[in-house]
Amino acid sequence: MSREKQRALKQSVAPYATSNTKAGVFQLINTLLPFGVAWFLAYQSLSISIWLSLVFSVIAAGFVVRIFIIFHDCTHASFFKDRRWNRIIGNVCGVLTHFPFEKWKHSHSIHHATSGNLDKRGVGDIWVMTIDEYKEATKMERLKYRLYRNPFILFGLGPLYLFLVENRFNKKGVKKKEKYNTYLTNVSIALLYGVMIALIGWQAFLLVQVPIMYLSGAAGIWLFYVQHQFEDSYFENDDEWDFVKAAVDGSSYYKLPKVIQWITGNIGYHHVHHLSPKVPNYHLEKTHDNTPPLQTATTITFKKSLESIRFRLYDEKNQTFVTFKEMRQSRRSQSASGLKSKSKQVEQRL
């Protein structure tokens, strides 16, 4: 895509990068209210069956994902026109989803500015090693990477690490605003938990809250993973990296059933979001449908997305993700071809 076409594409989505207060308020109502109802029903169902309670917890977890999308838009100052209200609602949603507003806003802005850039990985993204990096890594580094990319750890233990460690502590050297916002979020969560435990008891609270947060966390990690970890995703070194190509070619269009699309706040239109983060979630589908060049983005169905679980390393040469098995097969074939080449050279000398 030429520079002129890239500029034209960015200009074509500009009209959709506008906030709508009415749409934002309506989304808050149709998200927070059902979440509260589902949480209450999960609690009430405990007296009947823990399995029935779990059904309502699954529904509530879906709404936590939707609350997170609102939080996410607020960090981009795109949910409301007023930046102050974005900050207020963002912090409230941050407490409900257990994400500190300022910390995540900072790391996520870096993610947008570096997504697909091989020379600027490491902040706000999924850990990706290239084949060459893996070959040069120490045994300990390889072990850490293998554990990290293991689905049972990434999606199984990942939510626990995210909520209990990553989101609860600040990194060294952060600004005071970010540091104190994390403290405020932690205190607010503790107060909320304290009130709820005082009202219904700690056993009932944990039986409802733990499944909700765990399931929503796993779903969130999955969505973030699959929207950048697809077979022909875009990765380039810094001197060749391009923002528009990283958005359109490095972010997928995750085509989900309408109900799941709604509950996940249209985040499946991730290519649109990366091209223009100022487009609020309630305008993403319309932007995609009315902008033909965006419809060329890689489309992934739920069935197709399951294949991405196998991906482990990025092959820079062929610009694709590969499994560990494919990497080993490639190395063996290269070794075999190298031996054949040496044999021919020896024969020619003889």
Sequence and secondary structure as in RCSB ss.txt:
>XXXX:A:sequence
MSREKQRALKQSVAPYATSNTKAGVFQLINTLLPFGVAWFLAYQSLSISIWLSLVFSVIAAGFVVRIFIIFHDCT
HASFFKDRRWNRIIGNVCGVLTHFPFEKWKHSHSIHHATSGNLDKRGVGDIWVMTIDEYKEATKMERLKYRLYRN
PFILFGLGPLYLFLVENRFNKKGVKKKEKYNTYLTNVSIALLYGVMIALIGWQAFLLVQVPIMYLSGAAGIWLFY
VQHQFEDSYFENDDEWDFVKAAVDGSSYYKLPKVIQWITGNIGYHHVHHLSPKVPNYHLEKTHDNTPPLQTATTI
TFKKSLESIRFRLYDEKNQTFVTFKEMRQSRRSQSASGLKSKSKQVEQRL
>XXXX:A:secstr
  HHHHHHHHHHHGGG    HHHHHHHHHHHHHHHHHHHHHHHHHTTT HHHHHHHHHHHHHHHHHHHHHHHHHH
TT SSSSHHHHHHHHHHHHHHHT  HHHHHHHHHHHHHHTTBTTS SSSS   EEHHHHHHS HHHHHHHHHHH 
HIIIIIIHHHHIIIIITTS  TT  HHHHHHHHHHHHHHHHHHHHHHHHH HHHHHHHHHHHHHHHHHHHHHHHH
HTT STT   B TTT  HHHHHHHHS EEE  HHHHHHTTTTTBHHHHHH TTS GGGHHHHHHT GGGGGS EE
EHHHHGGGGG  EEETTTTEEE HHHHHHHHHHHHHHHHHHHHHHHHHH 
